[in-house]
Amino acid sequence: MIRSDRPELHRLLDQLRPGDVVVIWKLARLSRSLKNLLHLIERIEEEGAGFRSLTEAVDTTAAAGRMLMQMVGAFAELNGA
């Protein structure tokens, strides 16, 4: 599901440790589709790390950010993303 031609992204995901926070400038720089974005955030959270986008103010290290991502995931399921 994660494009194989993004070696630095794979390296980042492989090196994640519990308590790390992946900080990006903009969601569009990480993923071009909602389905892929949700998959990446799920992978980050499986490693015990958090996720934060500075431009869109998404922060899964806080309760409000986790709730927002759950809602986005629910809408994506309804739309078949």
C-alpha positions in Angstrom: 0.0 0.0 0.0 3.0 2.3 0.5 4.7 3.2 -2.8 8.0 1.3 -3.0 9.8 4.2 -4.7 9.9 6.3 -1.5 13.0 4.9 0.3 13.3 7.7 2.8 9.7 7.2 3.9 10.4 3.5 4.3 13.5 4.3 6.3 11.6 6.7 8.6 8.8 4.1 9.2 11.4 1.3 9.9 13.2 3.5 12.5 10.1 4.6 14.5 10.2 3.9 18.2 7.5 4.4 20.9 7.2 8.0 21.8 8.5 9.4 18.5 6.4 12.0 16.7 6.5 12.2 12.9 6.1 15.9 12.0 5.3 17.0 8.5 4.7 20.4 6.9 1.7 19.4 4.8 -0.5 16.3 4.4 -0.1 16.5 0.6 3.6 16.1 0.9 3.2 12.8 2.7 0.3 11.2 0.6 -1.8 11.9 -2.4 -4.8 9.9 -1.3 -6.8 9.6 1.8 -6.6 5.8 1.8 -2.8 5.9 1.7 -2.7 8.7 4.3 -4.8 6.7 6.8 -2.6 3.6 6.1 0.5 5.6 6.9 -0.9 7.1 10.1 -2.1 3.7 11.2 1.4 2.3 10.6 3.0 5.2 12.6 0.5 4.6 15.5 1.2 0.8 15.4 4.8 1.6 16.3 3.7 3.7 19.3 4.6 7.0 17.6 2.5 10.1 17.1 1.8 12.1 13.9 1.6 15.8 13.5 0.9 18.0 10.4 1.9 21.6 11.0 -0.2 23.2 8.2 -3.5 21.3 8.8 -3.1 21.2 12.6 -3.5 17.4 12.8 -1.9 16.0 15.9 -2.5 12.4 17.0 -0.5 12.9 20.1 -3.6 14.8 21.6 -7.1 13.4 22.2 -8.7 15.8 19.8 -6.3 14.9 17.0 -6.9 11.2 17.5 -10.7 11.8 17.4 -10.4 13.8 14.2 -8.5 11.0 12.5 -11.0 8.5 13.6 -13.8 10.6 12.1 -11.8 11.0 8.9 -11.3 7.3 8.7 -15.1 6.7 9.2 -15.9 9.1 6.4 -13.4 7.4 4.2 -15.0 4.0 4.8 -18.4 5.5 3.9 -17.0 6.8 0.6 -15.1 3.6 -0.1 -11.6 5.3 0.0 
